[in-house]
Amino acid sequence: MEFPIENPFELFGYKIRPGIIFLVGFILVKMYFYIKGLKNKRPK
C-alpha cells in the first residue's frame, strides 16, 4: 500500500478540517445571536 502524499500537511489537514469548520460555524452562530441581541435591545 502506497500513500503518495507530496504535502505532509495533506493528511494532517483532513483530520483538522472538520474541527475548523465546526469552530468557524460555532463562532458565526455566536456572533449572529450577539448581533441579534444588540438589535433587540436598541429602542427604535
N, C-alpha and C positions, 0 to 999 in steps of 0.2 A: 504493500500500500504506500503510494507516494502522495505527499502533500506539497504541491508546487506553490509555496507561498513566497512571493517575491518581497512583499512587505510584511515584516514581522508583526506589525500592528494590526494587520488584517484580521487575524484570528482573535486578537485581543479586543479589537473594535466591535466584533459581532457579539461578544459577551457583554460588553458595556453599553451598547447602543440602546437596548430596551430600558435600561436604568436611566439613561439620559432622557429618553422620550417621556418616561414616567415623571421624572423630575421637572422637566420643562412644562409638561401638562399640568402638574400639581401647582407650579408657580403661576401659570396663566389663570388657573381656576381661582387661586387665592387673590390674585390681582383683580380679576373680574368682580368677585364678591366685594372686595375692598372698595373699588371704584363705585360699584352699585350702591354700597352702603353710604359712601360720601354723597352721592347724588340724592339719596333718600333723605339724608339729614339736612340738606340745603333747603331753606324755605324759598319757594318760587315767588 
